[in-house]
Amino acid sequence: TAMHLCAATGLAPGVVVLAKAGAEINSVVQKYTPLLMAIGYNKPFTTEVLLKCGADTSIEDAEGNSAIEFVEGLIAQERQADADGANEEGGNFITKTFTKKVNKRLDALLEMQETLKQVPAAGRVPPEETVRNIEDMFDEIGQLVDLDKPLNV
């Protein structure tokens, strides 16, 4: 769906516009919701926007994982990959000892994990808050773009 495409590519304003137009935020395509797509494609800001738009964290993926279990599995995989890389042959004392490997994917996954932990126990933001969030974010987009002016494409 268009919502899945926006989620996977990190097009957060597209998520807001689609939600405002009434697109289903929790549609499941090949056993994945837009929220799970945003997490899987490492899009922390879009993950946050989807949650504010009412994405349900309890909907399971193809393996039966909720959103928090899904991100925790990705974190474990990323940490294992880091550990495997650190144990590989090669490199010298300086690079192994003093170089801190920067893992932006792991940082983003940890950020998404924290965001997911802030979701209410019901698994999603309450509907009245969702409506308010969508309106507020849509207004912010409108301030950045003159919505009354036609696009020159």
N, C-alpha and C positions, 0 to 999 in steps of 0.2 A: 504494500500500500504506500501511498505518499507519506504517511506518518512514519512507516518503517524506513523509508528512504531518508527522510529528514533526520531520523534518530541515528541511523548508521553513518551518515555523513557529517553529523554534528551541526546541522542547520537548525539551531534552536529557534530562531525567529519563524521558520517554517512550521515548527511544531506549534507555536503559539497561534499563528494564523489559522492553521488547520483545526486546532482545538476550538478557536473562536467560531469557526465555520461549522462546528458540530461533528468533526471527524472523530471516529472512535479511537480513544487513547489507549485502550487495552485490547485491540484486535490481535488475534493470534494468527500468524502466517508461518507455516512449517514449524509449529510448536514454539515460536518466539514472538514476544510482544515487542513493541517499540522500545520499552525500557530495557529489556534484555539485549536488544540490538545495540543501544547506546552504550551499555556496559561492555558488551563484547567487543565493540569497535573503539573502546577507550575514549569516550566522549563525556567527561565529567560535568561540564556545564549543561549539556543537553540532558544528561541524566537528572540533574537538579530541576531543570525546566519541566521535564516530563512528570516528575514527582509533584511539582507545584500545580500541574495541570490535571492531577488526579490519577496518575499511573498507579496501578495496583501491584504492590511488591510481593503479594502472595501467589500470583499466577506462576505456575511452574513451567520450566523449560522442558525440552525433549527428554531429559534425564531425570525429571522430577525435582529439580532444584528451584527454590524460591529465588528472588533477586539477590537476597543477602547471601544465600548459599552459593549462588552462581558467581558472585564477585569474590567470595572467599576461596572458591575453587581456583579462580584465575590468579588470585594472590599467591596461593600455594604453588601453582605451576610456575609463576614468575620467580618466586623465591628459589624453587628447585633449579630453574634454569640458571639463575645467578650463582648458586652453589656449584652446579656442574661446571660453569665457566671458570669459577675461581680455582677449581681443582684440576683444570686442564694443564698439560705440560706447556712450557714456554714462558716467556716473560722473564724478568729478572727480579732480583731482590727488591729494588726500588719500586718497580711497578706493582709488584704483589703486596708490598708492605705499606706504601705511602699513597697510592692512588686509590681514591674512593671512587668506585664505579657509580656513575649517575644512571639511575634507571627511572626514566620519566614515566614509563608504562606502569611500573610498580607504584610510583608516587600517585599517579592518577587513579589507579585501582584503590589505593588506600583512602584517597579523598572520596571516591564514590562509596566506599564502605561506610565511612563516617556519615555521609549524607543519608544513606539508607537507614542507618541506625536512628536517625532523627525522625523517621516517619512514625506516625501514631501506630499503636498496637493493632488497629484494625487493618493495617496494611496499605492505607492510602489517606491522603489529606481529605478531610470532610468536604462534602459537595459544596456547601456554601462558601468555604474558604477557597475551593478550587475555582469557582465562578469569579470570585474577587481577584484571585491571582491572575487568571487569564485576562480579565479586563485591565488590570494594572500593567501587565507585561505588554498587552496589545497597545495600550496608550503610550508606553515607552517607545515601542517600535514606531508608532505614529509621529512621535516627536523627532525621531531620527530621519524619517522619510515623509515627504509630503504625499500623503495617501490620495489627495484629490488631483494630483498632477499625473498625467499619463506618462508611462515609461517610454523613453526613446531607445528602443532596442534595435 
